[in-house]
Amino acid sequence: MPPTGRCLAAALPGTVGRVIEVNELTKRYGTTAAVNGLTFTVRPGHVTGFLGPNGAGKSTTLRMLLGLTRPSGGTATVGGRLFRDHSRGLRHVGALLDAHDVHGGRSAAAYLSALARSNGIPRRRVDEVLEEVGLATAARRRIGGFSLGMKQRLGIAAALLGDPPVLLFDEPVNGLDPEGVRWVRGLFRRLAAEGRTVFVSSHLMSEMENTAEHLIVIGRGELIADESVTEFAARGTRRSVTVRTPDTAALAAVLTAEGASARPDGPGADAALTVTGLSAARVGELAGRHRIVLHELAQRTSSLEEAFMELTAGSVEYLAGPPHTRKEAR
């Protein structure tokens, strides 16, 4: 059985053996730099999110970490070694990059059994991981008949097969239903709590906000941020105040006269106002001065999604919307 709980710390390699290090990593395709001098470190013990707009270089970086793409320069190592130098690689690094990248004619059990044999992993692990990801009853079914969500679960099973100390996942919740998403969140947190390195690439801000503790954010192949989720969200400048009063129109007029923007969140005289340009304290002072009763007054900081959109705006490769409504990324 795979080691769990208290005995796991002894079973996993030391912290150094679980560290992902990317140093001046570069990948060029002709004159285009998909990844450009990227440097960061991913440590064990927490879930690290890997974020960036489409085309930022996330998947290319993960492929270079796994030796599937040759870098033009720099290094990407796990435990100080290139992935190809790890014998029986699935015992050191487990990864899910593309849930569709499997032979549709094989059964789930046959696919995992082949991986187990090639990496010196006991056959019993196949049954264990299929049970863990909820595919035990589908073990003999052909993968070609699987839904996307089932293929994602199978990919996660393959990543867990060698009970590795380091795990990489690229868009792991695509195609999963709400129960599956909740399960993945808990799984990643548990794996990190066991002392493993868990590195998750995703474009879903809600998932990163609910799952990750630390973020690596890139844009156009370059590092934008390497910090906690809380620190990154706090860098957003789109702070606002939510205020509710029985006299919305009067308060809106007072706040607008002070240079603020006051937007009702709905119809009716008692609709909440979203205020930008003034602090909650200043809104309260103005309401008191004009004898306007307040039922709610709260300062709101940027969400992770708002901070991400703001801080990566200059790195977006493709912008949607009518030309007159958007600013071109620079």
N, C-alpha and C positions, 0 to 999 in steps of 0.2 A: 504493500500500500504506500502511496506517497506520503512523505513526512508532513505532519501538520502540527499546529500549536507550538508547544514549548520545544519540541525536538527539532523543529524546522531550522532554527538558527544554527544548529550544529551541522545540519545537512547542506545548507547553502554555503557557497564560497564566501570569503571575506568581502567586506564592502567594496574594496578595490576591484574585485572580480565581477561586481555587478554594476559598475559605472560605465555609462555610455559617454564617450568623448569625441566630439567633432571639432577638428582644428583646421581652420583656413580651408575648409572643404569647398571645392570648385568643380562645376561641371559645365562645359561649354559644348554647344552644338553649332559648329561653324562660328559665326560672330555673336551668337546669342548665348548669354550666360544664364542657364537655368538655376544654378546655385553659384553664389559669388562670395568667396572668402568667408564662409559661414563657420562660426565658432561658438560652441555651447557645451555644457555638461549636464547629463541627466543622472540623478542619484537615486538610490533605492529608498524605500520607506514611504513614498507617497506617489499618487498618480500625477504624472506630468502631461499636460495637454500640449499638442503641437498644432498651432493655428497659423492661418494665412489665407489670403484670398485665393481663388482659383488661379492656377499658374504660378503660385508663389515659390514652388520648388519642394513642397513637402514630400510628395511621393518619390521624387528623384532622390531626395536625401535619405529616405528610408531604404530605397533600393541600393544606394551606395553603402549604407550600413551593413546590408546583408550580402554584399559582394555581387549583386545582380547587375549593377551598372558600375563601370570603371570610372573613377574620378579623373578629372583633368588636372587636379592638383589638390593638395591637402590630404588629410586622413580622417577616417571614421572608424573608431574601434570600440570593442566591448571588452572590458577588463584589460585594457592595454594591448589587445591583440585584434588583428583583422578577423572578421567572421570566418573566412576561409581557412584560417589557421587553427580553428577550434575543431578537433576531431569530434565526430558525432554531434554535429552542430545543434540539433534539436534539444540536446541535453543542456545547452548553454543559452540559446536564444530561441524563443518561440515567436512566430510572427503570423499575422493575417494581413496580407496586402490586397488580395483580390479574391473575393468569395467565388467568383465564376471560374477561376483558374484551376479547375479540377476536371478529371475525365468523367464525363457524364454517364459512361457505360458501366462504371464500377459501382459497387455498393459502398455505403459509408464505412462499413467494417473492413472491406477489402482495401479501400484507399488508406485508412489509418494503419492497417496491418502492414502494408508495404512500407510506409514511413517508419513504423516501429522497427521492422527488420533491418532497414538500411541504417538505422541509428543505434542499433544494439539496445533497444528498449523492450522490456518484457511484454509479451502479448496481452497480459491481463490489463495493461494500461489502456488498451483500446476500449475495453468494456467500461473501465472506470471513467474515462473522459466522455464517452457517449452518454453515460448515465448522468454525468455532471452537467452537460449542456442540454439535456432533455431529449436526446435522440436515440435512446436505447431501443425504443419500439420500432424505429426506422432504420436500424442497423443493416438490415439485409436488402433495403430498397435501393434502386439505382439512383445515383445522384442527379442524373438528368431530369428526374421527375420532382426534384426538390424545389420548393419556393425559394425566393431570395433569402427570406428570414432563416429557413432551414440551412441554406448554404452558409450563411453567416455563422450559425451555431456550429456547423461542421468545421469551418475555418478556425473558430475559437478552440474547438476540441483538438485540432491539429497543433495549434500553438501550445496547448497545455500538455501535449502528449509526453514530452520528455521531462516534465516537471521542472522547467528551466528557471533560473534566477532572474532572467531578463526577458521581458515580453514587449513586442511591438504590435500595434494595431492601427490599421489605416481605415477610417470610416467604419467602425465595427457595428454601429447600430442601424445602418442602412437596411431597410426591409424588415426590421423587427417590429412586432406589435408592442403596445404599451407594457404588457407583462414582460416581454423579452428585454425591452429597454431598461426596465426596473431591475431585472435580473443581472444584466451586464453591469449596471452601476455598482450593485452590491459585490459582484465578482471582482471587479477591478479594485475596489476599496479593500476587499479581503486579501487579495494577492499582494497589494502594497503593504498592508498591515503585517503580512508574514515576512516582510523584509525584502521583497522582490522589487526590481525596477520595472515600472509600468509606464510605457510611453505611448500615448494615444493621439493620433491625428484625426481631426474632425473639423467640419465646417459648421457644426451645430452648436451655437453659443450656449443654448439652454443645457445641453449635455455637459459641456465643459464647466458651466457654473455649478451643476449638480454633482459632478464627479471629480474634477481635477482640483489640486491644491496649488500647483505651480504651473506656469505657462512658459513655453518657448514660442514666440510669435515672429514670423518672418514675412517679408514682402519682396517680390522680385528677386528672390534668392538671397536676401540679406537679412541679418538679425534686426528686429525692431524692438523686442523686449525679451527679457529673461528674468521673471519675477513672479511673485505669488499672484493668484487670481485677484485677491483683494487689492494689492498694490496696482495691478494693471487697471482694474475698474476705476480706481481712484484717480487715475491720470486723465480720465475723460473730463471735459470741461462743461458738458451739458447738464449742469445741475439745475434743479427747478424746485419750486415750492408748491405743494398742494394745499389749497385753502378752501374751506366751505363756509358759507354764510347765508343767512336768509335774505340778504340784500346783495345779490351777485352784481347787479348792474352798477350800484353805487360804489362798491369796492373796486370793480374793474376800472371805473372812471378815475378813482383816486390813484390806483397803481399805474395806470397809463400816463397820468399827468406827471408821475415821477420818472417816466422813461422806461418802465417795465413793459413786458408783454404779458397780457392776462387773457388766457384762452379758456372759455367754458368747455367742460368735458361732456356736456349734454344740454338738452333743452330744460327750460324751467328756471325760476328765480333762485332756487336753492342748489343749482348745479355746482359742482366743485370747479374751481379755477386752477389751471396750471400756470404758474407764474415763473417767468425767467427774467433775470436782470436785477433781482432784489433778493436779499437773504430772508429767511423766515423771520428773523428778529425784526428786520426793517418792515416787513409786511404787517407784523403784529403791532408795531409802533404806530404805523399809519392808520390801521384800523381803529386803534384806541383813540388816536387824536380826533378822528372823525366820528367816533361813537358808533362804530359798525360792529355788531355782534359777530363773533367767529365761533363756529361749531367744530372746526378742524383746522389745524395748522401744522404742516409737516415738511421738513426739508428732505428733498430726494436727490440722491447722487446718481451718477451715470450707472447704468447696468453694464454688465460685461459686453453685451452686444453693442450698446451705444459707444462704449469706449473703443471696441474693436473697429467699428465702422469709421469712427473719427480718426483713430491713430493709424489705420491702414489705407485711408482714402487716397493717398498718393501712390499706392502700390497696386491698385486695382487695374487689371489688364483689360477687362471687358466691362463696359458700363451700359446699363439698359435704360430705356426711357427716351422720350422725344429729345432731339438734340438741344432744343432751347431750354430744357429743364435740367440739364446735367453739366457738370464741369469735367473737362477731360483730365484724366489722371496724369500726373507728371512724374 
